[in-house]
Amino acid sequence: MVRRPVAWVAAIVLFVEALGIALLNWFLGVVVDRQDMSLAGLDPNAMSVSSKAAGLVFGLYFALCGFVALRVALRDRAPAGLGRILLISAAVVHGTLGAFTVGMVGWGAFAFMMVVLGLIVLIFMAYDRPEPAVSDAKPDGEGGGDGERDGDREGGGGVGVNGGAPAAPPAPSTP
């Protein structure tokens, strides 16, 4: 199945993106620090430090999301709890950033954001339903001999006792 490979690819992409975001913001902080100009009266040192801090925070955030995707790949189980919330928030962030990057950066950045968004959503889609467990039910002809099956006892759409065909609903009574 594609569940594990998708989770592996998403984890790798999120780790690379974490590193890329951290390095980009660090570079922007260095550029602002070296140019000795202010933007609307802001201190260049404050802008430099805040850019580096934002790069660190977003890098750690995407690295944590990559760790959750890596854990999903290793355990072959759907993310739960905080991990699920982190991946959902990462999907929302990539959708929002994708919308902004079209105008500011271009279609290539938009395509990258949508690929990452698709990988994250595909993790949730692949782990949507649990795989059917191996049943301990006995084949036809074996069992208690009372003629009923589990679906008949609980009244829920099981196979009836009349030769394997589904039980017909009761006919409506007329006064």
N, CA, C and O of each residue as an XYZ file, in Angstrom:
700
protein
N       0.843     -1.184      0.000
C       0.000      0.000      0.000
C       0.888      1.248      0.000
O       2.098      1.139      0.195
N       0.322      2.391     -0.209
C       1.088      3.631     -0.335
C       1.191      4.408      0.963
O       1.752      5.504      0.975
N       0.675      3.882      2.041
C       0.633      4.655      3.286
C       2.023      4.986      3.796
O       2.338      6.152      4.036
N       2.837      3.992      3.959
C       4.175      4.219      4.505
C       5.052      5.070      3.595
O       5.688      6.000      4.090
N       5.122      4.804      2.286
C       5.950      5.659      1.438
C       5.512      7.128      1.442
O       6.352      8.027      1.413
N       4.211      7.365      1.479
C       3.729      8.746      1.520
C       4.165      9.421      2.814
O       4.585     10.578      2.803
N       4.067      8.709      3.919
C       4.490      9.284      5.198
C       5.997      9.527      5.210
O       6.451     10.539      5.744
N       6.784      8.608      4.626
C       8.226      8.810      4.542
C       8.567     10.040      3.709
O       9.374     10.873      4.121
N       7.952     10.149      2.547
C       8.226     11.294      1.665
C       7.799     12.598      2.338
O       8.513     13.598      2.265
N       6.645     12.588      2.986
C       6.183     13.799      3.679
C       7.151     14.178      4.798
O       7.431     15.361      4.995
N       7.660     13.202      5.526
C       8.613     13.491      6.602
C       9.888     14.101      6.038
O      10.390     15.090      6.572
N      10.413     13.523      4.970
C      11.643     14.057      4.368
C      11.421     15.468      3.855
O      12.249     16.349      4.086
N      10.309     15.693      3.159
C      10.016     17.022      2.618
C       9.844     18.044      3.743
O      10.312     19.176      3.624
N       9.185     17.659      4.824
C       9.008     18.592      5.941
C      10.332     18.905      6.635
O      10.549     20.037      7.068
N      11.224     17.911      6.745
C      12.539     18.179      7.325
C      13.361     19.122      6.431
O      14.012     20.041      6.928
N      13.326     18.889      5.121
C      14.046     19.770      4.186
C      13.447     21.176      4.228
O      14.175     22.168      4.204
N      12.141     21.251      4.290
C      11.486     22.559      4.356
C      11.825     23.278      5.657
O      12.012     24.495      5.657
N      11.906     22.552      6.756
C      12.282     23.159      8.034
C      13.676     23.774      7.940
O      13.902     24.902      8.376
N      14.588     23.027      7.374
C      15.951     23.545      7.212
C      15.970     24.746      6.264
O      16.644     25.741      6.530
N      15.233     24.647      5.163
C      15.186     25.749      4.193
C      14.590     27.023      4.778
O      15.125     28.110      4.558
N      13.502     26.906      5.513
C      12.874     28.076      6.129
C      13.798     28.711      7.156
O      13.921     29.934      7.212
N      14.448     27.885      7.969
C      15.360     28.416      8.988
C      16.533     29.141      8.336
O      16.901     30.235      8.764
N      17.122     28.540      7.303
C      18.262     29.178      6.633
C      17.841     30.447      5.892
O      18.574     31.436      5.904
N      16.694     30.434      5.258
C      16.220     31.628      4.544
C      15.991     32.793      5.504
O      16.418     33.914      5.231
N      15.327     32.538      6.613
C      15.088     33.621      7.576
C      16.385     34.078      8.233
O      16.543     35.265      8.520
N      17.305     33.170      8.473
C      18.608     33.560      9.019
C      19.337     34.466      8.028
O      19.906     35.485      8.419
N      19.321     34.095      6.749
C      19.947     34.917      5.713
C      19.289     36.298      5.633
O      19.984     37.309      5.527
N      17.970     36.345      5.683
C      17.276     37.632      5.651
C      17.634     38.481      6.870
O      17.762     39.700      6.758
N      17.794     37.850      8.025
C      18.208     38.570      9.226
C      19.596     39.160      9.080
O      19.849     40.281      9.522
N      20.504     38.403      8.456
C      21.861     38.909      8.233
C      21.841     40.074      7.253
O      22.545     41.064      7.452
N      21.048     39.965      6.205
C      20.944     41.045      5.217
C      20.414     42.319      5.874
O      20.956     43.400      5.643
N      19.371     42.207      6.680
C      18.807     43.384      7.353
C      19.819     43.966      8.327
O      19.911     45.185      8.468
N      20.570     43.121      8.992
C      21.561     43.586      9.957
C      22.683     44.355      9.280
O      23.189     45.324      9.845
N      23.079     43.948      8.093
C      24.200     44.578      7.405
C      23.828     45.845      6.644
O      24.722     46.614      6.292
N      22.580     46.090      6.382
C      22.255     47.232      5.543
C      22.069     48.536      6.302
O      22.019     49.594      5.675
N      21.965     48.504      7.615
C      21.911     49.724      8.430
C      20.802     50.693      8.005
O      21.017     51.905      7.998
N      19.657     50.190      7.661
C      18.511     51.037      7.297
C      17.338     50.643      8.178
O      17.259     49.513      8.661
N      16.441     51.574      8.378
C      15.253     51.253      9.159
C      14.033     51.260      8.252
O      13.998     51.956      7.237
N      13.063     50.496      8.626
C      11.810     50.430      7.882
C      10.734     51.026      8.767
O      10.360     50.435      9.780
N      10.236     52.193      8.391
C       9.198     52.897      9.149
C       9.638     53.165     10.589
O       8.828     53.103     11.515
N      10.924     53.463     10.770
C      11.431     53.815     12.086
C      11.780     52.641     12.968
O      12.143     52.836     14.128
N      11.681     51.408     12.448
C      12.040     50.234     13.252
C      13.563     50.098     13.337
O      14.284     50.445     12.402
N      14.021     49.601     14.445
C      15.441     49.381     14.645
C      15.901     48.207     13.779
O      15.286     47.142     13.832
N      16.972     48.371     12.976
C      17.445     47.257     12.142
C      17.871     46.046     12.964
O      17.705     44.910     12.519
N      18.414     46.274     14.148
C      18.814     45.157     14.995
C      17.592     44.352     15.452
O      17.631     43.122     15.489
N      16.524     45.045     15.795
C      15.289     44.349     16.207
C      14.709     43.546     15.047
O      14.237     42.426     15.244
N      14.739     44.112     13.840
C      14.229     43.381     12.670
C      15.099     42.162     12.379
O      14.583     41.102     12.022
N      16.405     42.304     12.526
C      17.313     41.188     12.282
C      17.076     40.054     13.283
O      16.979     38.887     12.903
N      16.985     40.411     14.554
C      16.769     39.395     15.589
C      15.408     38.726     15.420
O      15.284     37.512     15.587
N      14.396     39.511     15.092
C      13.066     38.919     14.933
C      13.003     38.004     13.716
O      12.301     36.993     13.746
N      13.721     38.338     12.648
C      13.746     37.455     11.487
C      14.440     36.141     11.817
O      13.980     35.072     11.414
N      15.539     36.221     12.545
C      16.244     34.997     12.939
C      15.395     34.160     13.902
O      15.371     32.933     13.805
N      14.709     34.816     14.816
C      13.849     34.092     15.762
C      12.680     33.432     15.040
O      12.311     32.299     15.346
N      12.096     34.155     14.071
C      10.992     33.571     13.305
C      11.473     32.366     12.507
O      10.762     31.366     12.404
N      12.671     32.451     11.942
C      13.231     31.313     11.217
C      13.435     30.120     12.116
O      13.170     28.984     11.722
N      13.906     30.373     13.328
C      14.107     29.289     14.279
C      12.778     28.652     14.691
O      12.654     27.429     14.748
N      11.787     29.503     14.977
C      10.483     28.990     15.410
C       9.807     28.193     14.294
O       9.322     27.087     14.530
N       9.772     28.751     13.075
C       9.132     28.030     11.970
C       9.922     26.787     11.584
O       9.332     25.774     11.208
N      11.240     26.848     11.669
C      12.046     25.666     11.386
C      11.756     24.543     12.369
O      11.613     23.385     11.975
N      11.669     24.889     13.655
C      11.348     23.879     14.664
C       9.929     23.339     14.479
O       9.679     22.150     14.676
N       9.006     24.222     14.098
C       7.620     23.797     13.871
C       7.545     22.772     12.737
O       6.917     21.724     12.881
N       8.192     23.083     11.604
C       8.154     22.150     10.486
C       8.957     20.881     10.794
O       8.604     19.801     10.322
N      10.023     21.001     11.573
C      10.774     19.804     11.980
C       9.913     18.913     12.876
O       9.953     17.688     12.761
N       9.138     19.529     13.763
C       8.241     18.750     14.613
C       7.159     18.067     13.778
O       6.803     16.918     14.038
N       6.643     18.769     12.787
C       5.662     18.147     11.882
C       6.310     17.005     11.100
O       5.675     15.975     10.873
N       7.564     17.179     10.689
C       8.295     16.108     10.017
C       8.505     14.917     10.932
O       8.436     13.769     10.492
N       8.761     15.189     12.210
C       8.913     14.100     13.181
C       7.606     13.323     13.325
O       7.622     12.096     13.427
N       6.482     14.026     13.335
C       5.182     13.343     13.431
C       4.968     12.467     12.189
O       4.521     11.326     12.305
N       5.285     12.999     11.001
C       5.133     12.201      9.783
C       6.090     11.006      9.790
O       5.733      9.923      9.327
N       7.303     11.201     10.313
C       8.253     10.096     10.429
C       7.738      9.024     11.387
O       7.886      7.829     11.133
N       7.144      9.456     12.466
C       6.576      8.510     13.435
C       5.411      7.724     12.816
O       5.249      6.531     13.069
N       4.612      8.411     12.010
C       3.519      7.727     11.304
C       4.100      6.665     10.372
O       3.572      5.557     10.280
N       5.195      7.011      9.678
C       5.805      6.060      8.746
C       6.405      4.864      9.484
O       6.301      3.728      9.020
N       7.025      5.118     10.619
C       7.669      4.028     11.354
C       6.658      3.105     12.022
O       6.837      1.887     12.020
N       5.604      3.669     12.590
C       4.633      2.869     13.332
C       3.508      2.334     12.445
O       2.789      1.415     12.837
N       3.355      2.908     11.249
C       2.275      2.551     10.330
C       0.910      2.693     10.988
O       0.035      1.842     10.830
N       0.746      3.783     11.726
C      -0.532      4.118     12.363
C      -0.844      5.576     12.112
O       0.057      6.393     11.921
N      -2.111      5.893     12.115
C      -2.548      7.275     11.898
C      -2.065      8.164     13.043
O      -1.953      7.714     14.183
N      -1.782      9.422     12.732
C      -1.397     10.334     13.814
C      -2.588     10.593     14.728
O      -3.732     10.653     14.279
N      -2.304     10.744     16.000
C      -3.378     10.975     16.966
C      -2.966     12.095     17.905
O      -1.779     12.374     18.078
N      -3.955     12.728     18.503
C      -3.712     13.739     19.525
C      -2.989     14.951     18.985
O      -3.402     15.539     17.986
N      -1.901     15.327     19.653
C      -1.136     16.519     19.287
C      -0.511     16.382     17.906
O      -0.416     17.362     17.167
N      -0.087     15.179     17.554
C       0.486     14.965     16.225
C      -0.515     15.230     15.121
O      -0.179     15.816     14.092
N      -1.732     14.801     15.334
C      -2.792     15.051     14.349
C      -3.061     16.553     14.207
O      -3.231     17.063     13.100
N      -3.096     17.245     15.340
C      -3.323     18.694     15.322
C      -2.178     19.402     14.603
O      -2.410     20.326     13.824
N      -0.936     18.967     14.864
C       0.213     19.571     14.199
C       0.149     19.390     12.683
O       0.401     20.333     11.932
N      -0.187     18.188     12.237
C      -0.252     17.958     10.793
C      -1.410     18.716     10.144
O      -1.284     19.191      9.016
N      -2.527     18.830     10.845
C      -3.648     19.611     10.301
C      -3.250     21.080     10.202
O      -3.534     21.736      9.200
N      -2.597     21.593     11.232
C      -2.171     23.000     11.180
C      -1.124     23.211     10.096
O      -1.110     24.264      9.457
N      -0.245     22.231      9.872
C       0.741     22.350      8.790
C       0.048     22.364      7.430
O       0.479     23.075      6.523
N      -1.015     21.590      7.283
C      -1.770     21.600      6.035
C      -2.413     22.967      5.809
O      -2.405     23.485      4.692
N      -2.965     23.544      6.866
C      -3.580     24.868      6.746
C      -2.518     25.918      6.405
O      -2.746     26.788      5.565
N      -1.369     25.832      7.058
C      -0.275     26.784      6.783
C       0.175     26.662      5.336
O       0.394     27.675      4.672
N       0.317     25.443      4.838
C       0.758     25.295      3.450
C      -0.297     25.762      2.451
O       0.043     26.303      1.399
N      -1.551     25.561      2.768
C      -2.601     26.084      1.887
C      -2.603     27.601      1.850
O      -2.748     28.202      0.785
N      -2.443     28.217      3.007
C      -2.422     29.683      3.080
C      -1.169     30.238      2.419
O      -1.253     31.183      1.636
N      -0.018     29.667      2.722
C       1.220     30.138      2.100
C       1.199     29.919      0.593
O       1.727     30.732     -0.165
N       0.596     28.832      0.164
C       0.477     28.593     -1.274
C      -0.317     29.685     -1.967
O       0.026     30.108     -3.071
N      -1.377     30.141     -1.316
C      -2.178     31.222     -1.904
C      -1.387     32.518     -1.978
O      -1.520     33.271     -2.943
N      -0.569     32.784     -0.975
C       0.222     34.023     -0.979
C       1.411     33.952     -1.934
O       1.782     34.961     -2.533
N       2.007     32.778     -2.082
C       3.211     32.684     -2.897
C       2.948     32.831     -4.388
O       3.868     33.162     -5.136
N       1.747     32.601     -4.833
C       1.464     32.751     -6.261
C       1.799     34.169     -6.718
O       2.477     34.363     -7.727
N       1.318     35.148     -5.971
C       1.540     36.538     -6.367
C       2.931     37.052     -6.070
O       3.468     37.869     -6.818
N       3.523     36.576     -4.973
C       4.806     37.154     -4.560
C       6.012     36.404     -5.116
O       7.012     37.037     -5.457
N       5.952     35.100     -5.218
C       7.129     34.330     -5.622
C       6.933     33.706     -7.001
O       7.831     33.757     -7.841
N       5.782     33.131     -7.229
C       5.524     32.530     -8.538
C       4.878     31.169     -8.421
O       4.608     30.667     -7.329
N       4.637     30.580     -9.601
C       3.918     29.325     -9.666
C       4.745     28.147     -9.178
O       4.178     27.155     -8.719
N       6.052     28.224     -9.262
C       6.899     27.138     -8.767
C       6.764     26.957     -7.264
O       6.630     25.835     -6.774
N       6.800     28.076     -6.531
C       6.635     28.006     -5.077
C       5.230     27.539     -4.716
O       5.041     26.786     -3.761
N       4.247     27.997     -5.493
C       2.870     27.541     -5.274
C       2.776     26.031     -5.466
O       2.148     25.338     -4.665
N       3.400     25.523     -6.527
C       3.355     24.083     -6.788
C       4.005     23.305     -5.648
O       3.494     22.263     -5.240
N       5.139     23.808     -5.127
C       5.786     23.128     -4.010
C       4.868     23.098     -2.796
O       4.725     22.059     -2.151
N       4.244     24.230     -2.483
C       3.348     24.278     -1.323
C       2.170     23.328     -1.491
O       1.738     22.694     -0.528
N       1.657     23.228     -2.693
C       0.525     22.330     -2.922
C       0.946     20.865     -2.878
O       0.156     20.013     -2.470
N       2.177     20.555     -3.292
C       2.663     19.178     -3.186
C       2.782     18.784     -1.716
O       2.379     17.688     -1.327
N       3.337     19.684     -0.902
C       3.456     19.386      0.529
C       2.072     19.267      1.150
O       1.829     18.360      1.947
N       1.163     20.167      0.799
C      -0.217     20.084      1.290
C      -0.837     18.751      0.884
O      -1.490     18.100      1.699
N      -0.640     18.343     -0.356
C      -1.175     17.071     -0.824
C      -0.598     15.881     -0.077
O      -1.318     14.928      0.221
N       0.706     15.925      0.231
C       1.315     14.830      0.991
C       0.716     14.731      2.394
O       0.437     13.637      2.884
N       0.522     15.882      3.030
C      -0.043     15.866      4.383
C      -1.479     15.359      4.364
O      -1.872     14.558      5.213
N      -2.256     15.825      3.399
C      -3.645     15.378      3.297
C      -3.696     13.885      2.948
O      -4.570     13.158      3.422
N      -2.754     13.440      2.119
C      -2.724     12.029      1.743
C      -2.399     11.132      2.938
O      -2.857      9.991      3.004
N      -1.613     11.647      3.878
C      -1.379     10.871      5.112
C      -2.712     10.619      5.811
O      -2.996      9.503      6.247
N      -3.524     11.671      5.910
C      -4.819     11.502      6.591
C      -5.761     10.613      5.783
O      -6.514      9.826      6.358
N      -5.727     10.730      4.481
C      -6.615      9.921      3.645
C      -6.208      8.447      3.672
O      -7.070      7.568      3.692
N      -4.924      8.174      3.671
C      -4.458      6.785      3.647
C      -4.751      6.075      4.956
O      -4.984      4.866      4.970
N      -4.742      6.812      6.053
C      -5.003      6.206      7.354
C      -6.426      6.485      7.824
O      -6.700      6.439      9.023
N      -7.325      6.770      6.902
C      -8.696      7.128      7.244
C      -9.428      5.991      7.944
O     -10.016      6.198      9.005
N      -9.402      4.822      7.380
C     -10.136      3.677      7.940
C      -9.142      2.600      8.333
O      -8.161      2.363      7.629
N      -9.396      1.956      9.444
C      -8.496      0.860      9.824
C      -8.645     -0.310      8.868
O      -9.721     -0.563      8.326
N      -7.551     -1.011      8.676
C      -7.612     -2.186      7.814
C      -8.481     -3.244      8.475
O      -8.493     -3.353      9.701
N      -9.210     -4.028      7.681
C     -10.061     -5.054      8.287
C      -9.208     -6.080      9.026
O      -8.216     -6.589      8.506
N      -9.620     -6.358     10.229
C      -8.892     -7.316     11.054
C      -9.237     -8.730     10.624
O     -10.305     -8.976     10.063
N      -8.342     -9.643     10.886
C      -8.611    -11.041     10.591
C      -9.691    -11.505     11.559
O      -9.529    -11.407     12.775
N     -10.777    -12.004     11.020
C     -11.922    -12.379     11.841
C     -11.759    -13.784     12.396
O     -11.165    -14.654     11.760
N     -12.283    -13.986     13.562
C     -12.304    -15.309     14.168
C     -13.588    -16.051     13.837
O     -13.849    -17.119     14.391
N     -14.396    -15.494     12.935
C     -15.675    -16.115     12.604
C     -15.432    -17.439     11.892
O     -14.471    -17.604     11.142
N     -16.324    -18.361     12.152
C     -16.223    -19.684     11.545
C     -16.920    -19.654     10.201
O     -17.871    -18.896     10.010
N     -16.452    -20.481      9.256
C     -17.106    -20.525      7.941
C     -18.529    -21.071      8.056
O     -18.918    -21.616      9.089
N     -19.300    -20.914      6.971
C     -20.681    -21.397      6.945
C     -20.752    -22.872      7.282
O     -19.886    -23.644      6.871
N     -21.758    -23.268      8.014
C     -21.964    -24.663      8.357
C     -21.385    -25.030      9.706
O     -21.787    -26.037     10.289
N     -20.468    -24.260     10.211
C     -19.896    -24.529     11.525
C     -20.480    -23.547     12.510
O     -20.949    -22.476     12.124
N     -20.455    -23.893     13.751
C     -20.913    -22.943     14.747
C     -21.919    -23.559     15.680
O     -21.977    -24.776     15.857
N     -22.719    -22.683     16.280
C     -23.639    -23.090     17.330
C     -24.825    -23.878     16.835
O     -25.442    -24.578     17.638
N     -25.186    -23.814     15.573
C     -26.289    -24.585     15.038
C     -27.645    -23.950     15.261
O     -28.655    -24.599     14.987
N     -27.730    -22.718     15.741
C     -29.031    -22.100     15.975
C     -29.544    -21.388     14.731
O     -30.661    -20.871     14.740
N     -28.748    -21.348     13.654
C     -29.229    -20.766     12.411
C     -29.082    -19.262     12.336
O     -29.335    -18.677     11.283
N     -28.693    -18.632     13.392
C     -28.548    -17.176     13.361
C     -27.092    -16.803     13.197
O     -26.184    -17.533     13.594
N     -26.903    -15.637     12.596
C     -25.568    -15.084     12.487
C     -25.541    -13.778     13.259
O     -26.578    -13.266     13.681
N     -24.360    -13.256     13.434
C     -24.211    -12.037     14.236
C     -25.084    -10.899     13.731
O     -25.692    -10.183     14.527
N     -25.151    -10.724     12.407
C     -25.939     -9.619     11.858
C     -27.424     -9.798     12.111
O     -28.148     -8.815     12.273
N     -27.902    -11.083     12.147
C     -29.326    -11.326     12.368
C     -29.704    -11.064     13.815
O     -30.775    -10.518     14.082
N     -28.850    -11.441     14.751
C     -29.164    -11.258     16.160
C     -29.291     -9.791     16.515
O     -30.111     -9.410     17.350
N     -28.473     -8.972     15.875
C     -28.493     -7.556     16.228
C     -29.397     -6.755     15.298
O     -29.512     -5.538     15.435
N     -30.019     -7.419     14.380
C     -30.985     -6.764     13.512
C     -30.347     -5.872     12.475
O     -31.008     -4.975     11.952
N     -29.088     -6.086     12.162
C     -28.422     -5.174     11.259
C     -27.948     -5.814      9.993
O     -26.820     -6.307      9.978
N     -28.679     -5.849      8.970
C     -28.302     -6.129      7.609
C     -27.404     -7.318      7.366
O     -26.681     -7.321      6.370
N     -27.407     -8.298      8.188
C     -26.576     -9.472      7.978
C     -27.207    -10.384      6.949
O     -28.284    -10.099      6.425
N     -26.531    -11.480      6.665
C     -27.060    -12.442      5.714
C     -28.053    -13.318      6.460
O     -27.755    -13.790      7.557
N     -29.217    -13.540      5.889
C     -30.275    -14.301      6.548
C     -30.018    -15.795      6.502
O     -29.009    -16.248      5.962
N     -30.929    -16.547      7.067
C     -30.802    -18.000      7.140
C     -31.438    -18.694      5.956
O     -31.409    -19.922      5.877
N     -32.004    -17.951      5.045
C     -32.715    -18.573      3.932
C     -31.783    -18.735      2.724
O     -31.973    -18.097      1.689
N     -30.785    -19.590      2.873
C     -29.936    -19.942      1.740
C     -28.899    -18.891      1.407
O     -28.421    -18.872      0.273
N     -28.533    -18.045      2.296
C     -27.485    -17.071      2.052
C     -27.988    -15.754      1.486
O     -27.212    -14.807      1.356
N     -29.271    -15.672      1.146
C     -29.805    -14.412      0.631
C     -30.141    -13.495      1.809
O     -30.460    -13.967      2.900
N     -30.068    -12.213      1.585
C     -30.429    -11.294      2.670
C     -31.887    -11.460      3.068
O     -32.742    -11.762      2.235
N     -32.154    -11.262      4.322
C     -33.522    -11.389      4.813
C     -34.371    -10.269      4.234
O     -33.943     -9.116      4.183
N     -35.571    -10.613      3.801
C     -36.479     -9.609      3.235
C     -37.101     -8.812      4.365
O     -37.380     -9.356      5.433
N     -37.320     -7.516      4.134
C     -37.971     -6.731      5.186
C     -39.429     -7.176      5.332
O     -40.025     -7.685      4.384
N     -39.995     -6.981      6.524
C     -41.390     -7.402      6.718
C     -42.318     -6.595      5.830
O     -42.116     -5.403      5.596
N     -43.344     -7.282      5.343
C     -44.321     -6.613      4.476
C     -45.167     -5.656      5.297
O     -45.537     -5.970      6.428
N     -45.479     -4.483      4.736
C     -46.307     -3.545      5.497
C     -47.707     -4.123      5.693
O     -48.275     -4.736      4.789
N     -48.233     -3.919      6.857
C     -49.575     -4.443      7.129
C     -50.615     -3.398      6.715
O     -50.425     -2.196      6.906
N     -51.699     -3.880      6.155
C     -52.788     -2.999      5.727
C     -53.990     -3.225      6.619
O     -54.303     -4.375      6.925
N     -54.666     -2.195      7.043
C     -55.826     -2.370      7.923
C     -57.039     -2.921      7.247
O     -58.072     -3.110      7.889
